[in-house]
Amino acid sequence: MERLATGELEVRGRLADASNATLYSVATTARGELACVYKPVAGERPLWDFPDDTLARREVASYAVSAATGWDVVPPTVFRDGPLGPGSVQLWLQAPPAGAGGRDDDGDGDVDGSEDEDEGEDVDGSEDDGLGADDADVVVLPQPGAGLIEITGARRVAPGWLPVLRAEDYSGRPVVLAHADDPRLRRIAVLDAVLNNADRKGGHVLPGWYGAVHGVDHGLTFHCEPKLRTVLWGWGGAPLLEHEREVLVHLRAQLDARLGEVLTDLLSVEEVVATLERVERLLSADRLPRQRGQRTIPWPPF
């Protein structure tokens, strides 16, 4: 977090498919370069249903709530100044190395799973090739959906997967949008219900190191009106698990304390109150929300 907040920020590239300015950058400190995603407020497109110039702060607020749950769904994110003005800066989720299946037990506290900078690795995990700063970075993108969300043929939904939507492709063939019945995804579904996430696409779920699964792109969150749109409806109406209730009870207490103060600096008071009310409704209903209305799945789903 300190390196993201204080490092000298340099833009190296742009994610061209993003609807708002989403810039691949590096934050440089005495410890070396840390790859990150910089989303300047100046690059946000106006939206009819969200206040202007607020998406970056919603990204940071989503990280704060994620951190309070202890689930670490959202990568570390800060709000700071940058080359194009203030915006959110989030740890870049580089593709994990082949075979990275265990947990980080080395105790070095590197949340990105990288080795110390003096061992000859660049931010993309490659060996140091001696290229200068003017040479292009080698950036390997993580797999969208983390292998846990897919659009498949209607007869190919595997055991242990939950169908979300049945439709037809451009050729008229039946297809199914489905996701795995996986506890890492379910955590994201619970968090999205708290955040009122209006844009949980499959491409916004990415693999991390050591088997972790993360959620990114949380600019469309915290609206006071119900706007939950997600591809993770497979658990709609399912009873909350005991540990999920425990997390929500803890989160409710945090929203009445320090977390509520943090969110008030990033969101409107009404949005913070609405977040607390969503947590209370989840606990009262004791189940995950069901699909209601027609616009419950973001488009495109990836």
VMD Tcl script that draws the C-alpha trace (Angstrom):
set ca {
  {0.00 0.00 0.00}
  {2.82 2.39 0.86}
  {4.59 1.72 -2.42}
  {1.37 2.26 -4.39}
  {0.68 5.50 -2.52}
  {4.14 7.06 -2.57}
  {5.98 5.63 -5.56}
  {6.73 7.81 -8.58}
  {3.95 6.92 -10.99}
  {4.81 6.41 -14.68}
  {2.30 5.42 -17.35}
  {3.55 2.62 -19.63}
  {0.44 1.73 -21.64}
  {-3.34 1.71 -21.91}
  {-5.93 -1.06 -21.78}
  {-7.63 -0.15 -25.03}
  {-10.86 -2.10 -24.45}
  {-11.72 -0.30 -21.21}
  {-14.60 2.19 -21.36}
  {-12.77 4.64 -19.09}
  {-9.08 5.56 -19.09}
  {-7.33 2.49 -17.63}
  {-3.56 2.85 -17.70}
  {-0.91 0.21 -17.12}
  {1.66 1.97 -14.95}
  {4.53 1.41 -12.55}
  {5.07 2.96 -9.13}
  {8.81 3.29 -8.48}
  {10.29 3.44 -4.99}
  {13.68 2.60 -3.52}
  {12.54 -1.04 -3.51}
  {12.02 -1.03 -7.29}
  {9.03 -0.95 -9.64}
  {5.57 -2.14 -8.72}
  {3.16 -2.74 -11.62}
  {-0.25 -1.13 -11.15}
  {-3.42 0.11 -12.86}
  {-3.96 3.88 -12.78}
  {-7.49 5.19 -13.45}
  {-7.46 9.00 -13.45}
  {-10.67 10.82 -12.60}
  {-10.09 12.96 -15.71}
  {-10.53 9.85 -17.88}
  {-13.97 8.87 -16.55}
  {-16.90 9.00 -18.97}
  {-20.03 10.70 -17.61}
  {-22.83 8.27 -16.73}
  {-26.53 9.01 -16.43}
  {-26.99 7.09 -13.18}
  {-23.76 7.75 -11.27}
  {-22.41 11.14 -10.17}
  {-19.58 12.50 -12.32}
  {-15.97 12.09 -11.23}
  {-16.68 9.49 -8.53}
  {-15.69 6.14 -10.07}
  {-12.08 6.14 -8.84}
  {-13.20 6.77 -5.28}
  {-15.67 3.89 -5.57}
  {-12.77 1.64 -6.58}
  {-10.92 2.61 -3.40}
  {-14.05 2.26 -1.24}
  {-14.58 -1.26 -2.65}
  {-11.05 -2.19 -1.60}
  {-11.71 -0.83 1.90}
  {-14.80 -3.02 2.30}
  {-13.01 -6.04 0.81}
  {-10.11 -5.58 3.23}
  {-12.55 -5.34 6.16}
  {-14.04 -8.74 5.25}
  {-10.60 -10.37 5.33}
  {-11.30 -12.07 2.02}
  {-8.85 -9.98 -0.03}
  {-11.10 -10.07 -3.08}
  {-10.07 -6.61 -4.34}
  {-6.35 -6.01 -4.93}
  {-4.73 -3.23 -2.85}
  {-6.02 0.13 -4.12}
  {-5.25 3.73 -3.15}
  {-6.46 7.17 -4.21}
  {-3.60 9.49 -5.11}
  {-2.29 12.07 -7.55}
  {-0.68 10.94 -10.80}
  {0.58 12.19 -14.16}
  {-3.01 12.84 -15.33}
  {-4.33 14.06 -12.02}
  {-5.90 12.27 -9.06}
  {-7.28 8.78 -9.50}
  {-7.26 5.22 -8.20}
  {-4.09 3.12 -8.32}
  {-4.48 -0.63 -7.93}
  {-1.94 -3.44 -7.79}
  {-1.59 -5.04 -11.24}
  {-2.72 -8.67 -11.35}
  {-0.02 -10.19 -13.48}
  {-0.50 -13.74 -14.69}
  {0.66 -16.20 -12.01}
  {3.59 -18.43 -12.93}
  {2.93 -22.00 -14.01}
  {2.57 -24.28 -11.02}
  {1.95 -21.55 -8.44}
  {-0.56 -23.61 -6.52}
  {0.47 -23.25 -2.88}
  {0.20 -20.37 -0.44}
  {2.80 -17.69 0.12}
  {4.62 -19.04 3.16}
  {7.87 -17.13 2.86}
  {6.66 -14.41 5.21}
  {8.08 -11.55 3.14}
  {4.74 -9.75 2.96}
  {4.83 -9.27 -0.83}
  {1.14 -9.12 -1.70}
  {1.92 -9.48 -5.40}
  {3.85 -12.71 -4.83}
  {6.96 -11.29 -6.49}
  {10.51 -12.08 -5.46}
  {12.78 -9.43 -4.02}
  {13.90 -6.98 -6.69}
  {17.58 -7.89 -6.38}
  {16.95 -11.46 -7.57}
  {16.72 -10.45 -11.19}
  {12.97 -10.46 -11.88}
  {10.97 -7.77 -13.60}
  {7.39 -6.85 -12.65}
  {6.10 -9.30 -15.25}
  {7.96 -12.21 -13.64}
  {10.53 -12.51 -16.44}
  {14.27 -12.60 -15.96}
  {16.08 -9.28 -16.21}
  {17.20 -8.97 -19.83}
  {19.05 -5.69 -19.42}
  {16.60 -3.68 -21.47}
  {16.46 0.02 -20.77}
  {13.43 1.98 -19.58}
  {12.58 2.95 -23.14}
  {11.87 -0.66 -24.14}
  {8.32 -1.98 -24.01}
  {7.24 -3.97 -20.96}
  {6.31 -7.61 -21.44}
  {2.83 -7.83 -19.91}
  {1.05 -11.19 -19.61}
  {-2.65 -10.78 -18.92}
  {-4.39 -13.08 -16.42}
  {-7.13 -15.38 -17.73}
  {-10.52 -13.58 -17.67}
  {-12.93 -15.53 -15.52}
  {-10.04 -17.39 -13.85}
  {-11.29 -20.59 -15.51}
  {-14.35 -20.44 -13.25}
  {-16.82 -18.56 -15.48}
  {-17.58 -19.75 -19.01}
  {-20.01 -19.55 -21.91}
  {-20.42 -23.12 -23.17}
  {-22.64 -25.25 -25.34}
  {-25.99 -26.10 -23.76}
  {-25.00 -29.76 -23.28}
  {-21.55 -29.09 -21.86}
  {-22.30 -27.69 -18.39}
  {-19.92 -29.71 -16.24}
  {-20.87 -31.23 -12.88}
  {-20.19 -28.75 -10.10}
  {-21.09 -25.78 -12.29}
  {-24.15 -23.55 -11.86}
  {-26.06 -22.27 -14.92}
  {-26.94 -18.57 -14.89}
  {-28.39 -17.81 -18.32}
  {-29.51 -19.89 -21.30}
  {-29.40 -18.08 -24.63}
  {-28.42 -18.44 -28.28}
  {-25.20 -17.42 -29.98}
  {-25.02 -15.45 -33.22}
  {-25.58 -18.66 -35.19}
  {-28.71 -19.57 -33.26}
  {-27.05 -22.38 -31.33}
  {-28.02 -22.74 -27.65}
  {-25.37 -21.69 -25.15}
  {-25.19 -21.41 -21.36}
  {-23.50 -18.82 -19.18}
  {-22.34 -20.73 -16.09}
  {-19.87 -20.52 -13.25}
  {-18.22 -23.00 -10.94}
  {-19.67 -23.73 -7.51}
  {-16.43 -22.48 -6.00}
  {-16.02 -20.84 -2.56}
  {-13.60 -18.24 -3.99}
  {-16.28 -17.08 -6.42}
  {-18.97 -17.21 -3.76}
  {-17.02 -14.73 -1.64}
  {-17.10 -12.35 -4.59}
  {-20.86 -12.85 -4.92}
  {-21.41 -11.96 -1.25}
  {-19.14 -8.93 -1.50}
  {-20.94 -7.75 -4.66}
  {-24.25 -7.88 -2.81}
  {-22.77 -5.59 -0.17}
  {-21.18 -3.24 -2.70}
  {-24.27 -3.21 -4.94}
  {-21.95 -3.94 -7.85}
  {-23.61 -3.03 -11.14}
  {-20.90 -4.50 -13.38}
  {-19.61 -7.93 -12.33}
  {-18.59 -9.25 -15.73}
  {-16.75 -12.52 -16.15}
  {-13.73 -10.56 -17.32}
  {-13.69 -8.72 -13.99}
  {-12.78 -11.95 -12.20}
  {-9.06 -12.76 -12.46}
  {-6.70 -15.38 -11.03}
  {-4.05 -14.32 -8.55}
  {-1.00 -16.09 -7.19}
  {-1.19 -19.28 -5.14}
  {-4.73 -20.17 -6.15}
  {-6.33 -16.85 -5.22}
  {-9.22 -15.38 -7.24}
  {-9.74 -11.61 -7.30}
  {-12.36 -9.15 -8.49}
  {-11.47 -5.92 -10.28}
  {-13.26 -2.93 -11.87}
  {-15.44 -1.65 -9.04}
  {-16.27 1.81 -10.34}
  {-20.01 1.06 -10.58}
  {-20.68 0.33 -6.95}
  {-22.36 1.78 -3.84}
  {-25.38 3.28 -5.61}
  {-28.29 3.94 -3.24}
  {-30.74 2.26 -5.63}
  {-30.64 -1.52 -6.22}
  {-28.35 -2.10 -9.22}
  {-26.79 -5.52 -8.67}
  {-25.76 -6.87 -12.10}
  {-23.54 -9.93 -12.09}
  {-22.72 -13.19 -13.84}
  {-22.60 -14.92 -10.43}
  {-26.32 -15.56 -9.94}
  {-25.84 -19.31 -9.50}
  {-26.23 -18.90 -5.73}
  {-29.29 -16.66 -5.96}
  {-31.55 -17.38 -2.99}
  {-29.05 -19.74 -1.36}
  {-28.87 -19.55 2.47}
  {-25.84 -17.75 3.88}
  {-23.13 -20.02 5.21}
  {-22.16 -19.62 8.86}
  {-18.78 -18.04 8.12}
  {-20.45 -15.62 5.69}
  {-22.82 -14.51 8.46}
  {-19.86 -14.03 10.79}
  {-18.10 -11.85 8.22}
  {-21.23 -9.77 7.63}
  {-21.79 -9.28 11.37}
  {-18.19 -8.10 11.70}
  {-18.61 -5.85 8.66}
  {-21.76 -4.29 10.15}
  {-19.79 -3.39 13.27}
  {-16.95 -1.96 11.16}
  {-19.38 0.22 9.18}
  {-20.50 1.72 12.48}
  {-16.86 2.44 13.36}
  {-13.64 3.16 11.45}
  {-14.72 1.69 8.11}
  {-17.74 3.98 8.05}
  {-15.43 6.97 8.53}
  {-13.18 5.82 5.68}
  {-16.13 5.36 3.32}
  {-17.57 8.77 4.23}
  {-14.37 10.34 2.87}
  {-14.89 8.54 -0.45}
  {-18.69 8.35 -0.89}
  {-21.77 10.35 0.04}
  {-23.27 9.85 3.48}
  {-26.39 8.42 1.82}
  {-24.31 5.79 0.02}
  {-22.55 4.75 3.23}
  {-25.90 4.42 5.02}
  {-27.25 2.37 2.08}
  {-24.24 0.04 2.37}
  {-24.98 -0.59 6.04}
  {-28.62 -1.22 5.19}
  {-27.65 -3.78 2.53}
  {-25.58 -5.67 5.09}
  {-28.48 -5.63 7.53}
  {-30.89 -6.88 4.85}
  {-28.54 -9.74 3.95}
  {-28.35 -10.77 7.59}
  {-32.11 -10.44 8.05}
  {-32.92 -12.47 4.92}
  {-30.13 -14.95 5.76}
  {-29.66 -15.69 2.07}
  {-28.06 -14.30 -1.05}
  {-30.26 -12.07 -3.25}
  {-32.23 -13.48 -6.17}
  {-32.48 -11.97 -9.64}
  {-35.17 -9.31 -9.77}
  {-36.15 -7.37 -12.86}
  {-34.76 -7.63 -16.38}
  {-31.33 -5.97 -16.18}
  {-29.58 -8.33 -13.80}
  {-26.67 -9.48 -15.99}
  {-24.11 -7.00 -17.36}
  {-23.65 -6.80 -21.12}
  {-21.44 -8.07 -22.53}
  {-21.03 -10.76 -19.87}
  {-17.23 -10.78 -20.44}
}
mol new
graphics top color blue
foreach p $ca { graphics top sphere $p radius 0.5 }
foreach p [lrange $ca 0 end-1] q [lrange $ca 1 end] { graphics top cylinder $p $q radius 0.2 }
display resetview
